[in-house]
Amino acid sequence: MYRQFLPIILLIISNVFMTFAWYGHLKFKGTALWIVILVSWGIAFLEYCFQVPANRIGHEFYSAAQLKTIQEVITLIVFSIFSILYLKEEFRWNYLVGFAFIILAVFFIFKKW
């Protein structure tokens, strides 16, 4: 049972690194682009160190489509928290509506038809 949740934990960690790699540099607009690219690339390497095992282990329990869906939901949650706490951006009602539609997609992907 534990191994079934391990991919989710690894994907959460992976997504934290990914979010910082992709968007963390937005607070450092004065830093040279080549520097933020190299730093982001280094952070992305750490992301892959968690993402690849997450998918490898996860594929024992979930289909590739299910893994991708789990990853996208985690990405949206992590990014929402990141954008509010780190970037100090407002979370708007239409984001919530969009996320609700994504949750509906999760239902259809995981439902046994």
N, C-alpha and C positions, 0 to 999 in steps of 0.2 A: 504494500500500500504506500509506503514511504517513497519508493522510486517513482511512483506515478505523480507525486507532487514536486519531486526534485527538478524536473524540467521547468516548471512554473517559477520556482525560486530562482533558478539560473537565468531564466528569461527576464525576471524583474531586475536582477543585478546587471545583466547585459544591457537592458534598456536604459538604466541609469547612466552607464558609460556612454551609450549611443547618443542619448539626449545631450549630454555635455559635449561630446565630440561634434555633434551637428549644430548645436545652438549656443553652447557656452561662450563662444567667442563674441557673441553679439554685445556683450558688456565691455569688450575690449576693441572698439572700433578704431582706436588710435594706433593699435599694434599692426605692424606690417603684415600684409596678407600671407606672405610665404611663411611667416612664423606661426600664425594661427593654423595654417594648413598642416604644418609639421606636427604641431601640438595635437591638433584634432586627429591626425593620422595615428599618433601614439596612443591616444585615448581609444580610438576605434580598434586598435589591436587588442586592448584589454577587453573591449566589448566582444570581439570574436572569441576570445578565450573562454567566455561563458556561453555565448550563443551557440557555437558549434556543438559542445557537449550537450547543451539543452536539447537541441534538435536530434542529436544522435540517440540520447536516452529516451527522449519523448516519443520518438518514432516507434518504440516498443509498445506504446500505449495509445497513441493518437495517429491519425492519418496526417499526411503533409498539410492538407487543407485545414484540419483542426489545429495543428501546430501554428500555422500562419495566422489563424483567427485569434488564438490565444495571445500570440505575440502582438498583434495589432491592438487588441484591447488593453494589454499591459502598456504598450507604447502610448496610447491615448491617456491613460491614467497617469503614468509617470510624467508625460509631457504637460498635462494640465497642472499637476503639482509644481513642476519645474517652472512653468511660465508664470504662475502666481507668486511663488516664493522667491525664485531667483531673478527672473526678468521683471517682476513687479507689474505684470500685465493683468488686466481685468478678465475674469471668466464671465462670458456673456450667455444669456439664455439660449441663443441659437446654437451655441456649442453643445449645450445639454441636449437639445432636440436632435442634433446630428448624432451625438453619442447614443441616444436612445434608438435611433435607426440602426446603428452598428450593433447594439445589443440584440435587436431583432434579427439581424443577419447571423449572429452567434447562435440564436435559437434554431434557425433553419439549417445551419451547418452541422450542429451537434444532434439534432433530432433524428431518431432512428425511424426512417420512413418505411 
